[in-house]
C-alpha cells in the first residue's frame, strides 16, 4: 500500500484543507482511483445481534463472538470497549476476527480505578482512543502502565466561555484539556493547582507509581480523571459549540479512503483503508483526533507559513521513510496478520491474505524538524 501511494496508480491525494488562510496545519484527503471488492467489515458496523463482547476476567483480554457474520471483521487499534459494569478497555493492535467464531482480543485497561467484573459486557464505541493513548498503544515498548498514564488527564479545563485574546466563543477542547480558540488559535493550557503539580512531581520520580491508581493515592484530584470514556464525553460535550468547524474537515468525500495530517513540522500522521466504506466507519473520529492541531497552529508576523505546493513533497518524503522501517508481527490468525513498524516512524498495517486492508503511520512525538518555510 505504501508503494502504491508513492507510485500513484491506485491512490491519489486531494487538495490540502486548512481551517484558515494562516493555518500551519492541513488535512489532505486520500482517494482510491478505482473500485475493488471490500476485504472486511469493521466492528463498529455490526449490530448487537451480530456481535457480543464479554469480560474474560483478565485485564488484557476481551471475548468477542460473531453470530451469523460471513465476512472477516476488523478491530482497529484504539477501538474502545465501553464497560457495562466493568472497566473499559482499548484494543492494543489491529485484529481480524474470523467469521462465526469466538476470539480473545488483546486489550489494555483505560479506567484504572474501576474494577473488573467477569462475564460483564461491553459496547464498541464509535470514538477512537485520542492521539496520546494511540501513541502509547503503537509503541514497541507499550505496557499497561504507559497506557494508564496516557489515558489519565492531569489537569482541568479552564472555566472560560470566550477567548481572552480575541473574545470569540468558538472554543475547542483537546483531550489533554487544552482549550483552543478556533478563531485566532490562542491556546489556554489545562488548569493545575500547585498542590497537584507537587504531587505529580513526587509520582513521576518513582517508576512504580506511574499508573492512575498511584496518582489517585497521591492526589484526590486525579481520582476523577482516569476514565477515558468519561473524559472523551466531556470533550465531546464541550466541542458541540464548534461542530460547524469540525463538520467541514474533509472526511467523507466520494471515494475517500483516508487522510494525511500535516502540521508545521511536516506530516504528523497518515491513515487509510482499502475501501471507502471501511474509512467511513472511522473517518469522523479520526479527523476529530487532529482538530486541535488544525485550530491552534497559526502563522503570524515573521513566522513561516504552510505553502500548499510543498505538501506533495512532504508526503512523498514521509512515505519514503516508511519503506525503510523495521516490521514485526504482533497479531496473526488463519486469515489475517498485523505488523508493527519501528524506527523513525510509528504505526502498523493489517493484511487479509495478500491484501493490506488498513495502514496507519505516525511521526514520533519527539520530531522537531520544520519542513515548511
Secondary structure, 3 states (H helix, E strand, C coil): CHHHHHHCCCEEEEEEECCCCCECCEEEEEEECCCCCCCCEEHHHCCCCCEEEEECCCCCEEEEEECCCCCCEEECCCEEEEEECCCCEEECCCEEECCCCEEEEEEEECECCCCCCCCCEEEEEEEECCHHHHHHHCCCCCCHHHHHHHHCCCCECCCCCCCCCCCCCCEEECCCCCEEECCCCCEECCECCHHHHHHHHHHHCCHHHCCHHHHHHHCCCHHHCCEHHHHHHHHHHHHHHHHHHHHHCCCCCCCEEEEEEEECCEEEEEEEECCHHHHHHHHHHHHHCCHHHHHHCECCCCCCCCCHHHHHHHHHHHHHHHCCCEEEEEEECCCEEEEEEECCEEEEEEEECCEEEEEEEEECCCCCCCCCC
